[in-house]
Amino acid sequence: MAGSDNADLPQRLLILPGEILTKIMSFAVASKEPFHLELFIKMARDPQRYQAKKYRPLSQKRYAWIDTKEEHNRRNPTSAPALSRTWWLDLLPATQHEHYLDWLMVNGTSRALRECGKPAFFREKLLILSSHFLVALREVKVKRMRAFDRTLIISCVQDIVVPIGQSGLTTWVMLHKYHFLENLQTLTVYTPSESENVVQLNPSEKMVVASPPEALLATLKSLGLRADLILKVHESHLSPEGGVFASIHDQVLANIQSNVCPMLDNLLRLRGPKKVP
């Protein structure tokens, strides 16, 4: 009898009101482990290339492919058909397995589960989103992404991790461009070292974050960062005592004030005063 009850469970879920089903799906897919959407897109776009080479951890703006086919197969052996469930689980970093399995769940055959599950998926995930991928998303240039999924990302995503290289001044200045995501609430800035992998960010219990210095925050807001947006820095910016490393943010602030602000002042001067009708 108990087995029969378990078999009927999916059908019982489907007769629940939409709000209840949405809450269940939100609870099921919720995760503090960062979801690397860009990695999934790259793998789906060119599975043979990914299978032949190893995805390299970088702190640069763009990711690269390294390692020979032999080296990759030694580290990640798989004979599964490309893009099969086994193929994904063999080649994805372990931190991304839960996101892949959640995606399968919310894309099942049930229309009710898809309608409730897919928005919940993007709403509950902590999404790693680089600045160049954001540009491609805005300009509808992301290959292998459905229009409906793009719409869900724009309307549902709430929490973003922004990887910024050691020399990523442009990304700091352009953080306000993430306002393109309509429901965005939190931006967490992460600057990995050369040896770290942005895909393998620390799990939730180690996701220590803090607010950036007030001077830097005020400057970023003067450049267009939304006042109500919560900006945080990842533990890579924290000292062992828990304080923010001043050097990183002092350097960013000094670069903005010496390079960006004068340029903006010149642009405003060239435009001249606004004409009063």
C-alpha positions as a Markdown table, in Angstrom:
| # | Residue | x | y | z |
|---|---|---|---|---|
| 1 | Met | 0.0 | 0.0 | 0.0 |
| 2 | Ala | 2.8 | 2.4 | 0.9 |
| 3 | Gly | 4.4 | 1.7 | -2.5 |
| 4 | Ser | 1.2 | 2.5 | -4.2 |
| 5 | Asp | 1.0 | 5.8 | -2.3 |
| 6 | Asn | 4.6 | 6.7 | -3.4 |
| 7 | Ala | 3.8 | 5.9 | -7.0 |
| 8 | Asp | 0.8 | 8.3 | -6.9 |
| 9 | Leu | 2.9 | 11.1 | -5.4 |
| 10 | Pro | 3.6 | 12.9 | -8.8 |
| 11 | Gln | -0.1 | 12.9 | -9.7 |
| 12 | Arg | -0.9 | 14.3 | -6.2 |
| 13 | Leu | 1.5 | 17.1 | -6.7 |
| 14 | Leu | -0.1 | 18.1 | -10.0 |
| 15 | Ile | -3.5 | 18.6 | -8.5 |
| 16 | Leu | -2.2 | 21.1 | -5.9 |
| 17 | Pro | -2.9 | 24.9 | -6.4 |
| 18 | Gly | -0.3 | 26.7 | -8.4 |
| 19 | Glu | 1.0 | 28.7 | -5.4 |
| 20 | Ile | 1.6 | 25.6 | -3.3 |
| 21 | Leu | 3.3 | 23.8 | -6.2 |
| 22 | Thr | 5.5 | 26.8 | -6.8 |
| 23 | Lys | 6.6 | 26.8 | -3.1 |
| 24 | Ile | 7.4 | 23.1 | -3.3 |
| 25 | Met | 9.4 | 23.6 | -6.4 |
| 26 | Ser | 11.2 | 26.6 | -4.9 |
| 27 | Phe | 12.2 | 24.6 | -1.9 |
| 28 | Ala | 13.3 | 21.7 | -4.1 |
| 29 | Val | 15.7 | 23.7 | -6.3 |
| 30 | Ala | 17.0 | 26.2 | -3.7 |
| 31 | Ser | 20.7 | 26.2 | -3.4 |
| 32 | Lys | 23.5 | 28.4 | -2.1 |
| 33 | Glu | 26.0 | 26.7 | -4.4 |
| 34 | Pro | 26.7 | 29.0 | -7.3 |
| 35 | Phe | 25.3 | 27.9 | -10.6 |
| 36 | His | 27.6 | 28.4 | -13.6 |
| 37 | Leu | 25.1 | 28.9 | -16.4 |
| 38 | Glu | 27.8 | 30.0 | -18.9 |
| 39 | Leu | 29.6 | 26.7 | -18.4 |
| 40 | Phe | 26.5 | 24.7 | -19.3 |
| 41 | Ile | 26.0 | 26.9 | -22.4 |
| 42 | Lys | 29.5 | 26.3 | -23.6 |
| 43 | Met | 29.3 | 22.5 | -23.1 |
| 44 | Ala | 25.9 | 22.3 | -24.9 |
| 45 | Arg | 27.2 | 24.5 | -27.8 |
| 46 | Asp | 30.3 | 22.4 | -28.5 |
| 47 | Pro | 30.3 | 19.1 | -26.7 |
| 48 | Gln | 33.1 | 17.5 | -28.7 |
| 49 | Arg | 35.4 | 20.4 | -27.9 |
| 50 | Tyr | 34.6 | 20.2 | -24.2 |
| 51 | Gln | 35.0 | 16.4 | -24.1 |
| 52 | Ala | 38.5 | 16.7 | -25.8 |
| 53 | Lys | 39.8 | 19.5 | -23.6 |
| 54 | Lys | 39.7 | 20.5 | -20.0 |
| 55 | Tyr | 37.9 | 23.7 | -18.8 |
| 56 | Arg | 40.6 | 25.8 | -17.2 |
| 57 | Pro | 40.1 | 27.9 | -14.1 |
| 58 | Leu | 41.1 | 31.5 | -14.8 |
| 59 | Ser | 40.7 | 34.9 | -13.2 |
| 60 | Gln | 40.7 | 36.6 | -16.7 |
| 61 | Lys | 37.5 | 37.9 | -18.2 |
| 62 | Arg | 37.2 | 35.0 | -20.6 |
| 63 | Tyr | 37.6 | 31.3 | -20.0 |
| 64 | Ala | 40.0 | 29.2 | -22.0 |
| 65 | Trp | 40.4 | 25.6 | -23.0 |
| 66 | Ile | 43.6 | 23.7 | -22.3 |
| 67 | Asp | 45.0 | 20.2 | -21.9 |
| 68 | Thr | 45.3 | 17.6 | -24.5 |
| 69 | Lys | 42.7 | 15.0 | -25.2 |
| 70 | Glu | 44.8 | 12.3 | -23.5 |
| 71 | Glu | 45.2 | 14.5 | -20.3 |
| 72 | His | 41.5 | 15.2 | -20.2 |
| 73 | Asn | 40.4 | 11.6 | -20.7 |
| 74 | Arg | 42.8 | 10.6 | -17.9 |
| 75 | Arg | 41.1 | 13.0 | -15.5 |
| 76 | Asn | 37.6 | 12.8 | -16.8 |
| 77 | Pro | 37.0 | 9.5 | -18.6 |
| 78 | Thr | 33.6 | 9.0 | -20.2 |
| 79 | Ser | 32.4 | 7.0 | -23.1 |
| 80 | Ala | 28.8 | 8.2 | -22.8 |
| 81 | Pro | 27.0 | 9.7 | -25.8 |
| 82 | Ala | 27.4 | 13.5 | -26.0 |
| 83 | Leu | 24.8 | 15.5 | -24.0 |
| 84 | Ser | 23.4 | 12.4 | -22.4 |
| 85 | Arg | 22.7 | 12.4 | -18.7 |
| 86 | Thr | 25.8 | 10.3 | -18.0 |
| 87 | Trp | 27.9 | 12.6 | -20.2 |
| 88 | Trp | 26.9 | 15.7 | -18.3 |
| 89 | Leu | 27.5 | 14.1 | -14.9 |
| 90 | Asp | 30.9 | 12.7 | -15.9 |
| 91 | Leu | 32.2 | 16.0 | -17.2 |
| 92 | Leu | 30.5 | 18.6 | -15.1 |
| 93 | Pro | 32.3 | 19.7 | -11.9 |
| 94 | Ala | 30.8 | 18.1 | -8.8 |
| 95 | Thr | 29.5 | 21.4 | -7.6 |
| 96 | Gln | 27.3 | 21.7 | -10.7 |
| 97 | His | 25.6 | 18.3 | -10.5 |
| 98 | Glu | 22.7 | 19.4 | -8.4 |
| 99 | His | 21.9 | 22.2 | -10.8 |
| 100 | Tyr | 21.9 | 19.9 | -13.8 |
| 101 | Leu | 19.5 | 17.4 | -12.0 |
| 102 | Asp | 17.3 | 20.3 | -10.9 |
| 103 | Trp | 17.1 | 21.5 | -14.5 |
| 104 | Leu | 16.0 | 18.0 | -15.6 |
| 105 | Met | 13.3 | 18.0 | -13.0 |
| 106 | Val | 11.8 | 21.4 | -13.9 |
| 107 | Asn | 11.9 | 20.5 | -17.6 |
| 108 | Gly | 9.9 | 17.3 | -17.2 |
| 109 | Thr | 6.9 | 16.2 | -19.2 |
| 110 | Ser | 4.4 | 17.8 | -16.8 |
| 111 | Arg | 3.3 | 21.3 | -18.0 |
| 112 | Ala | 2.3 | 22.3 | -14.5 |
| 113 | Leu | 5.7 | 21.4 | -13.1 |
| 114 | Arg | 7.4 | 23.3 | -15.9 |
| 115 | Glu | 5.3 | 26.4 | -15.4 |
| 116 | Cys | 6.0 | 26.5 | -11.7 |
| 117 | Gly | 9.5 | 24.9 | -11.7 |
| 118 | Lys | 11.4 | 26.9 | -14.3 |
| 119 | Pro | 10.7 | 30.3 | -12.8 |
| 120 | Ala | 11.5 | 28.9 | -9.4 |
| 121 | Phe | 14.8 | 27.5 | -10.7 |
| 122 | Phe | 16.1 | 30.8 | -11.8 |
| 123 | Arg | 14.7 | 32.7 | -8.9 |
| 124 | Glu | 16.3 | 30.4 | -6.3 |
| 125 | Lys | 19.7 | 29.9 | -7.9 |
| 126 | Leu | 22.8 | 32.0 | -7.1 |
| 127 | Leu | 24.0 | 32.6 | -10.7 |
| 128 | Ile | 27.6 | 33.2 | -11.8 |
| 129 | Leu | 27.3 | 35.8 | -14.5 |
| 130 | Ser | 30.3 | 37.4 | -16.1 |
| 131 | Ser | 30.1 | 40.8 | -17.7 |
| 132 | His | 30.8 | 39.6 | -21.2 |
| 133 | Phe | 28.0 | 36.9 | -20.9 |
| 134 | Leu | 25.7 | 39.6 | -19.6 |
| 135 | Val | 26.3 | 41.6 | -22.8 |
| 136 | Ala | 25.6 | 38.6 | -24.9 |
| 137 | Leu | 22.4 | 38.0 | -22.9 |
| 138 | Arg | 21.3 | 41.6 | -23.4 |
| 139 | Glu | 22.0 | 41.6 | -27.1 |
| 140 | Val | 20.3 | 38.2 | -27.7 |
| 141 | Lys | 23.6 | 36.6 | -28.8 |
| 142 | Val | 23.7 | 33.6 | -26.5 |
| 143 | Lys | 23.6 | 30.5 | -28.7 |
| 144 | Arg | 21.8 | 27.4 | -27.5 |
| 145 | Met | 19.5 | 29.4 | -25.2 |
| 146 | Arg | 15.7 | 29.4 | -25.8 |
| 147 | Ala | 13.9 | 32.8 | -25.9 |
| 148 | Phe | 11.6 | 31.7 | -23.0 |
| 149 | Asp | 14.6 | 30.8 | -20.8 |
| 150 | Arg | 16.2 | 34.1 | -21.6 |
| 151 | Thr | 13.0 | 35.9 | -20.5 |
| 152 | Leu | 13.0 | 33.9 | -17.3 |
| 153 | Ile | 16.6 | 34.8 | -16.5 |
| 154 | Ile | 15.8 | 38.5 | -17.1 |
| 155 | Ser | 12.7 | 38.5 | -15.0 |
| 156 | Cys | 13.4 | 36.0 | -12.2 |
| 157 | Val | 17.1 | 36.0 | -11.2 |
| 158 | Gln | 17.7 | 37.7 | -7.8 |
| 159 | Asp | 21.2 | 36.9 | -6.8 |
| 160 | Ile | 24.3 | 37.1 | -9.0 |
| 161 | Val | 28.0 | 36.4 | -8.5 |
| 162 | Val | 30.2 | 38.6 | -10.7 |
| 163 | Pro | 33.7 | 37.2 | -11.4 |
| 164 | Ile | 36.1 | 40.1 | -11.8 |
| 165 | Gly | 39.8 | 39.7 | -12.7 |
| 166 | Gln | 42.6 | 41.5 | -10.8 |
| 167 | Ser | 42.6 | 44.2 | -13.5 |
| 168 | Gly | 38.8 | 44.2 | -14.0 |
| 169 | Leu | 38.2 | 47.9 | -13.6 |
| 170 | Thr | 35.8 | 48.0 | -16.4 |
| 171 | Thr | 33.5 | 45.5 | -14.8 |
| 172 | Trp | 33.5 | 47.4 | -11.5 |
| 173 | Val | 32.5 | 50.6 | -13.3 |
| 174 | Met | 29.8 | 48.8 | -15.3 |
| 175 | Leu | 28.2 | 46.9 | -12.4 |
| 176 | His | 25.0 | 49.0 | -13.0 |
| 177 | Lys | 24.6 | 47.2 | -16.3 |
| 178 | Tyr | 23.3 | 44.3 | -14.2 |
| 179 | His | 20.1 | 46.3 | -13.6 |
| 180 | Phe | 19.1 | 44.7 | -16.9 |
| 181 | Leu | 18.0 | 41.8 | -14.7 |
| 182 | Glu | 14.6 | 43.1 | -13.6 |
| 183 | Asn | 14.3 | 41.3 | -10.2 |
| 184 | Leu | 18.0 | 41.6 | -9.2 |
| 185 | Gln | 18.5 | 42.1 | -5.4 |
| 186 | Thr | 22.1 | 41.1 | -4.6 |
| 187 | Leu | 25.5 | 41.3 | -6.5 |
| 188 | Thr | 28.4 | 39.5 | -5.0 |
| 189 | Val | 31.8 | 40.5 | -6.4 |
| 190 | Tyr | 34.4 | 37.7 | -6.6 |
| 191 | Thr | 38.0 | 38.1 | -7.7 |
| 192 | Pro | 39.7 | 34.7 | -7.9 |
| 193 | Ser | 43.4 | 34.2 | -7.9 |
| 194 | Glu | 45.3 | 32.7 | -10.8 |
| 195 | Ser | 45.1 | 29.3 | -9.1 |
| 196 | Glu | 41.4 | 29.4 | -8.3 |
| 197 | Asn | 38.5 | 28.1 | -10.3 |
| 198 | Val | 35.4 | 30.3 | -10.6 |
| 199 | Val | 33.3 | 27.2 | -11.1 |
| 200 | Gln | 34.4 | 25.7 | -7.8 |
| 201 | Leu | 33.4 | 28.5 | -5.5 |
| 202 | Asn | 33.2 | 27.7 | -1.9 |
| 203 | Pro | 30.1 | 25.9 | -0.8 |
| 204 | Ser | 27.3 | 27.8 | 1.1 |
| 205 | Glu | 28.8 | 27.3 | 4.6 |
| 206 | Lys | 31.9 | 29.1 | 3.5 |
| 207 | Met | 30.3 | 31.8 | 1.4 |
| 208 | Val | 31.4 | 34.6 | 3.6 |
| 209 | Val | 30.6 | 38.0 | 2.3 |
| 210 | Ala | 30.8 | 41.6 | 3.5 |
| 211 | Ser | 29.9 | 45.1 | 2.3 |
| 212 | Pro | 32.6 | 47.0 | 0.3 |
| 213 | Pro | 34.0 | 50.3 | 1.9 |
| 214 | Glu | 31.5 | 53.1 | 1.9 |
| 215 | Ala | 33.7 | 55.4 | -0.3 |
| 216 | Leu | 33.8 | 52.8 | -3.1 |
| 217 | Leu | 30.1 | 52.0 | -2.7 |
| 218 | Ala | 29.2 | 55.7 | -2.9 |
| 219 | Thr | 31.3 | 56.2 | -6.0 |
| 220 | Leu | 29.7 | 53.2 | -7.7 |
| 221 | Lys | 26.3 | 54.5 | -6.9 |
| 222 | Ser | 27.3 | 57.9 | -8.4 |
| 223 | Leu | 28.1 | 56.0 | -11.6 |
| 224 | Gly | 24.6 | 54.5 | -11.8 |
| 225 | Leu | 24.6 | 51.5 | -9.4 |
| 226 | Arg | 21.0 | 51.2 | -8.0 |
| 227 | Ala | 20.7 | 52.6 | -4.5 |
| 228 | Asp | 18.6 | 49.7 | -3.2 |
| 229 | Leu | 20.8 | 47.0 | -4.7 |
| 230 | Ile | 22.8 | 45.0 | -2.1 |
| 231 | Leu | 26.5 | 44.9 | -3.2 |
| 232 | Lys | 28.7 | 42.4 | -1.4 |
| 233 | Val | 32.3 | 41.1 | -1.7 |
| 234 | His | 33.2 | 37.4 | -1.6 |
| 235 | Glu | 35.5 | 35.9 | 1.0 |
| 236 | Ser | 38.4 | 36.3 | -1.5 |
| 237 | His | 38.4 | 39.9 | -0.4 |
| 238 | Leu | 38.4 | 39.2 | 3.3 |
| 239 | Ser | 41.3 | 39.1 | 5.7 |
| 240 | Pro | 41.7 | 36.3 | 8.2 |
| 241 | Glu | 40.3 | 38.7 | 10.9 |
| 242 | Gly | 37.2 | 39.2 | 8.8 |
| 243 | Gly | 37.9 | 42.7 | 7.6 |
| 244 | Val | 37.9 | 43.8 | 4.0 |
| 245 | Phe | 41.3 | 44.0 | 2.3 |
| 246 | Ala | 41.6 | 47.7 | 1.7 |
| 247 | Ser | 44.2 | 47.4 | -1.0 |
| 248 | Ile | 41.8 | 45.8 | -3.5 |
| 249 | His | 39.1 | 48.4 | -3.1 |
| 250 | Asp | 41.5 | 51.3 | -2.6 |
| 251 | Gln | 43.0 | 50.5 | -6.0 |
| 252 | Val | 39.6 | 50.2 | -7.7 |
| 253 | Leu | 38.5 | 53.5 | -6.1 |
| 254 | Ala | 41.7 | 55.3 | -7.1 |
| 255 | Asn | 41.4 | 54.0 | -10.7 |
| 256 | Ile | 37.8 | 55.1 | -11.0 |
| 257 | Gln | 38.6 | 58.6 | -9.5 |
| 258 | Ser | 41.7 | 59.1 | -11.7 |
| 259 | Asn | 40.5 | 57.5 | -14.9 |
| 260 | Val | 36.8 | 57.2 | -15.1 |
| 261 | Cys | 35.4 | 60.3 | -13.3 |
| 262 | Pro | 37.5 | 62.8 | -15.4 |
| 263 | Met | 36.3 | 61.2 | -18.6 |
| 264 | Leu | 32.7 | 61.5 | -17.5 |
| 265 | Asp | 33.2 | 65.1 | -16.5 |
| 266 | Asn | 34.6 | 65.8 | -19.9 |
| 267 | Leu | 31.7 | 64.2 | -21.6 |
| 268 | Leu | 29.3 | 66.3 | -19.5 |
| 269 | Arg | 31.2 | 69.4 | -20.4 |
| 270 | Leu | 31.1 | 68.6 | -24.1 |
| 271 | Arg | 27.3 | 68.1 | -24.0 |
| 272 | Gly | 26.9 | 71.5 | -22.3 |
| 273 | Pro | 24.0 | 72.5 | -20.1 |
| 274 | Lys | 20.6 | 71.0 | -20.8 |
| 275 | Lys | 18.3 | 73.3 | -22.8 |
| 276 | Val | 15.2 | 74.4 | -20.9 |
| 277 | Pro | 12.1 | 74.2 | -23.1 |
